[in-house]
């Protein structure tokens, strides 16, 4: 019995593959500061739980395949406030942004097809893309340029007869890069000119720290047929475990194709969609407070990290991640050592090794992604642990 | 921009494609008796909601990718009571049986691969299989033989160099067929001899009406490497909207491959898994009562249906479905007519047209699948509506 060539090409998640070692460290009584996963510690708004508790139907029944109407309407209202007019047909509720990506990739990619993605990128894109038989063609960037990729020549030289789409993450995971309006327009223009789908993963939309207006590729009416938005409540409302996301597109044929898969898997979880609908009623102060909190965390982590000898990092403009290069050869080995050999007063630290975020072989081996999802004092301690760990690791 | 050849080969669900017409009928004030979807009206056990309400963590965080430990342990305990010893590594929590199927198919099927499935079969299998580039090779059956397929010659003649797996649904959807122990053994033997995966969809395990012991392909220790069980809480505990299912296999490599996809999509919904874990604490009387209720419904629907002139059906032994052939040419047209043109005192009825359940072109056009998921009086009214509808349709 052979497994499929597609799954053989997939890998374990670089954010989650150290989970067994983490459990072993915890079993030894060690405390781990988790900067490896984008799991914020911000409280989930009470509105979610209130709505779930208010559910009193005797049967927990299937939801409609395209989504619970109240949720779809809440999403419509949210985009309306961003100045984007959507019909309910433009929205499909999914099981997290993850399923949205999975469905979209299955709809647009065939064996041998390519999708352009600026690297470093969210590693799970590989899984969603490889299971279709397609592959990522990485648009290279350099940390020294702040991971800048929105350059006409740079993107156009990667397009070939296999290219089906461009996928951007804005604000960026893992780099925290935020596209300017001009950069967004440029990428949209290229997609339109070259007849490519433009998949825009905007799950971190609210997390911008320079006063930028909330942006979406859906703004560009003239490329509405090309644009497919990936969105989610996970980060926006610190409700990752709800697994509620959405596909948004004005391309009717795209939505009709995606609906086949939505019907195939019947529906996304009913109660979570009911809770998620209520999340959209939180007031604007919620976002202002969360943004302030993350901005302060970003400033703290950048300050502390920059002070560690040999570490190179730039100040990210959005999301809650940053990439940094460490004075080591291999972040994978360093992470394993941190879990198996290191502790300071019983504490250690986790990050996501950088290699998995790159499409180009050999790149990112000494880089790490840090998620600044912990409160200030914990972040400070985590940076202290990283500094101590680096010192001890290099002194072995 | 072209969509993938794989999604083009997929179709809308025959159980859900009439949803827009149903909405239109409801907008006219019509009441619809839904026999089209396996959505039971049995109350979801209170244990689910109690567990959900007892969740008081401030952050609704991601669950572990393989599943919430309490849920995995609950499943282990359930199988233990069936005499099947599992480790936690043998269980992966999924977003319904649907995602379990999706992941398993992605792990075992490549472009051009075939999987044997007795027809008629659950139509969404087509979606999960076609998006991999694989296809179903249907093992033909005849209603006159009670849809019997567990025949060595019949199965072996369908196996060729493209065959990767056999997929059985036991108890069967849409036929309600329950395999005997000898039939299960036969299929397991063939899978082992021919080195094929044996995917056994057992989500209706508890729904058997002839006093049969609860059965699973996991019983056969000697084919443990071949067997992959698809399971779910949806039907077992009337909690379809929770979207909690699982992949069960003792094939370590299979579970390692599947874990790549589980990590890729991060996790299945946290609260629903917590609720699902609690469901496994319901006492055996729950199942006895539910089984009695469905058995009575089955007897009612078979009696009423058999009495309609021109209808052919056999008494199913399990699940909560039956296939019947109607005295019409095309069940699709008849369904549309029932929604658009027919009503009796404002009532009409829905079923799932049979064609979508067949892999062989042209088969099943005059057949329908009926889900006996409504209480007795509603079922009786639904059969009355079907009889009136047939009479009026054929008298046009």
Interface residues (C-beta under 8 A of the other chain):
Chain A: X1 X2 X3 X4 X5 X6 X7 X8 X10 X11 X12 X13 X16 X17 X19 X37 X39 X40 X41 X42 X43 X44 X48 X49 X52 X53 X55 X58 X59 X60 X61 X62 X63 X64 X65 X95 X96 X98 X99 X102 X106 X107 X108 X109 X110 X111 X113 X124 X127 X128 X131 X132 X133 X164 X195 X196 X197 X225 X226 X238 X239 X240 X241 X242 X243 X253 X254 X257 X259 X260 X261 X263 X264 X265 X266 X267 X268 X269 X270 X271 X272
Chain B: X1 X2 X3 X4 X5 X6 X7 X8 X10 X11 X12 X13 X16 X17 X19 X37 X39 X40 X41 X42 X43 X44 X48 X49 X52 X53 X55 X58 X59 X60 X61 X62 X63 X64 X65 X95 X96 X98 X99 X102 X106 X107 X108 X109 X110 X111 X113 X124 X127 X128 X131 X132 X133 X164 X195 X196 X197 X225 X226 X238 X239 X240 X241 X242 X243 X253 X254 X257 X259 X260 X261 X263 X264 X265 X266 X267 X268 X269 X270 X271 X272
